[in-house]
Amino acid sequence: MTLDESKTEDDILDEQYGVSILTDKKLTPQLEGATVDYVESRYGGGFEIRTQNSGGGCDSACGSSCGK
């Protein structure tokens, strides 16, 4: 996951709750039904993506499908 400031023709723009998210079109099937949340812990804060399509048991936001 990276932070971008501009949209390309390969991106989909989604805006909810005052937050804009750009997603590459080719990732749409993997992110179907996913939720994005900002989480803070004693180690710091960051975005957490939870998807039903992951291999299960993965709490990292590494961008990999964790077990697939």
CNS distance restraints for C-alpha pairs under 8 A (distance, minus, plus):
assign (resid   1 and name CA) (resid  61 and name CA) 7.55 0.50 0.50
assign (resid   1 and name CA) (resid  62 and name CA) 7.21 0.50 0.50
assign (resid   1 and name CA) (resid  63 and name CA) 6.07 0.50 0.50
assign (resid   4 and name CA) (resid  22 and name CA) 7.80 0.50 0.50
assign (resid   7 and name CA) (resid  11 and name CA) 6.10 0.50 0.50
assign (resid   7 and name CA) (resid  13 and name CA) 7.69 0.50 0.50
assign (resid   7 and name CA) (resid  22 and name CA) 7.00 0.50 0.50
assign (resid  10 and name CA) (resid  24 and name CA) 5.64 0.50 0.50
assign (resid  10 and name CA) (resid  25 and name CA) 5.65 0.50 0.50
assign (resid  11 and name CA) (resid  22 and name CA) 5.91 0.50 0.50
assign (resid  11 and name CA) (resid  23 and name CA) 5.26 0.50 0.50
assign (resid  11 and name CA) (resid  24 and name CA) 4.42 0.50 0.50
assign (resid  11 and name CA) (resid  25 and name CA) 5.48 0.50 0.50
assign (resid  12 and name CA) (resid  22 and name CA) 5.55 0.50 0.50
assign (resid  12 and name CA) (resid  23 and name CA) 5.20 0.50 0.50
assign (resid  12 and name CA) (resid  24 and name CA) 6.25 0.50 0.50
assign (resid  12 and name CA) (resid  25 and name CA) 6.07 0.50 0.50
assign (resid  13 and name CA) (resid  20 and name CA) 6.80 0.50 0.50
assign (resid  13 and name CA) (resid  21 and name CA) 5.82 0.50 0.50
assign (resid  13 and name CA) (resid  22 and name CA) 4.74 0.50 0.50
assign (resid  13 and name CA) (resid  23 and name CA) 6.66 0.50 0.50
assign (resid  14 and name CA) (resid  20 and name CA) 5.71 0.50 0.50
assign (resid  14 and name CA) (resid  21 and name CA) 5.24 0.50 0.50
assign (resid  14 and name CA) (resid  22 and name CA) 6.47 0.50 0.50
assign (resid  15 and name CA) (resid  19 and name CA) 5.48 0.50 0.50
assign (resid  15 and name CA) (resid  20 and name CA) 4.31 0.50 0.50
assign (resid  15 and name CA) (resid  21 and name CA) 6.24 0.50 0.50
assign (resid  16 and name CA) (resid  20 and name CA) 6.65 0.50 0.50
assign (resid  23 and name CA) (resid  27 and name CA) 6.97 0.50 0.50
assign (resid  23 and name CA) (resid  28 and name CA) 7.39 0.50 0.50
assign (resid  24 and name CA) (resid  28 and name CA) 7.14 0.50 0.50
assign (resid  27 and name CA) (resid  31 and name CA) 6.32 0.50 0.50
assign (resid  28 and name CA) (resid  32 and name CA) 6.14 0.50 0.50
assign (resid  30 and name CA) (resid  51 and name CA) 7.87 0.50 0.50
assign (resid  30 and name CA) (resid  53 and name CA) 6.19 0.50 0.50
assign (resid  31 and name CA) (resid  51 and name CA) 6.33 0.50 0.50
assign (resid  31 and name CA) (resid  53 and name CA) 7.37 0.50 0.50
assign (resid  32 and name CA) (resid  51 and name CA) 7.48 0.50 0.50
assign (resid  32 and name CA) (resid  52 and name CA) 7.96 0.50 0.50
assign (resid  32 and name CA) (resid  53 and name CA) 7.87 0.50 0.50
assign (resid  33 and name CA) (resid  51 and name CA) 6.41 0.50 0.50
assign (resid  33 and name CA) (resid  52 and name CA) 6.71 0.50 0.50
assign (resid  34 and name CA) (resid  49 and name CA) 6.67 0.50 0.50
assign (resid  34 and name CA) (resid  50 and name CA) 5.43 0.50 0.50
assign (resid  34 and name CA) (resid  51 and name CA) 4.21 0.50 0.50
assign (resid  34 and name CA) (resid  52 and name CA) 6.62 0.50 0.50
assign (resid  35 and name CA) (resid  49 and name CA) 5.72 0.50 0.50
assign (resid  35 and name CA) (resid  50 and name CA) 5.30 0.50 0.50
assign (resid  35 and name CA) (resid  51 and name CA) 6.58 0.50 0.50
assign (resid  36 and name CA) (resid  47 and name CA) 6.64 0.50 0.50
assign (resid  36 and name CA) (resid  48 and name CA) 5.69 0.50 0.50
assign (resid  36 and name CA) (resid  49 and name CA) 4.64 0.50 0.50
assign (resid  36 and name CA) (resid  50 and name CA) 6.55 0.50 0.50
assign (resid  37 and name CA) (resid  47 and name CA) 5.59 0.50 0.50
assign (resid  37 and name CA) (resid  48 and name CA) 5.28 0.50 0.50
assign (resid  37 and name CA) (resid  49 and name CA) 6.62 0.50 0.50
assign (resid  38 and name CA) (resid  45 and name CA) 7.07 0.50 0.50
assign (resid  38 and name CA) (resid  46 and name CA) 5.55 0.50 0.50
assign (resid  38 and name CA) (resid  47 and name CA) 4.43 0.50 0.50
assign (resid  38 and name CA) (resid  48 and name CA) 6.12 0.50 0.50
assign (resid  39 and name CA) (resid  45 and name CA) 5.50 0.50 0.50
assign (resid  39 and name CA) (resid  46 and name CA) 5.59 0.50 0.50
assign (resid  39 and name CA) (resid  47 and name CA) 6.11 0.50 0.50
assign (resid  39 and name CA) (resid  48 and name CA) 6.60 0.50 0.50
assign (resid  40 and name CA) (resid  44 and name CA) 5.64 0.50 0.50
assign (resid  40 and name CA) (resid  45 and name CA) 3.99 0.50 0.50
assign (resid  40 and name CA) (resid  46 and name CA) 6.53 0.50 0.50
assign (resid  41 and name CA) (resid  45 and name CA) 6.04 0.50 0.50
assign (resid  47 and name CA) (resid  61 and name CA) 7.35 0.50 0.50
assign (resid  48 and name CA) (resid  59 and name CA) 7.71 0.50 0.50
assign (resid  48 and name CA) (resid  60 and name CA) 7.31 0.50 0.50
assign (resid  48 and name CA) (resid  61 and name CA) 5.90 0.50 0.50
assign (resid  49 and name CA) (resid  61 and name CA) 6.26 0.50 0.50
assign (resid  50 and name CA) (resid  59 and name CA) 7.92 0.50 0.50
assign (resid  53 and name CA) (resid  65 and name CA) 7.63 0.50 0.50
assign (resid  54 and name CA) (resid  58 and name CA) 7.42 0.50 0.50
assign (resid  54 and name CA) (resid  65 and name CA) 5.16 0.50 0.50
assign (resid  54 and name CA) (resid  66 and name CA) 5.90 0.50 0.50
assign (resid  54 and name CA) (resid  67 and name CA) 7.14 0.50 0.50
assign (resid  54 and name CA) (resid  68 and name CA) 7.06 0.50 0.50
assign (resid  55 and name CA) (resid  65 and name CA) 6.46 0.50 0.50
assign (resid  55 and name CA) (resid  66 and name CA) 5.28 0.50 0.50
assign (resid  55 and name CA) (resid  67 and name CA) 4.59 0.50 0.50
assign (resid  55 and name CA) (resid  68 and name CA) 5.56 0.50 0.50
assign (resid  56 and name CA) (resid  66 and name CA) 7.07 0.50 0.50
assign (resid  56 and name CA) (resid  67 and name CA) 7.33 0.50 0.50
assign (resid  57 and name CA) (resid  66 and name CA) 7.93 0.50 0.50
assign (resid  58 and name CA) (resid  66 and name CA) 5.90 0.50 0.50
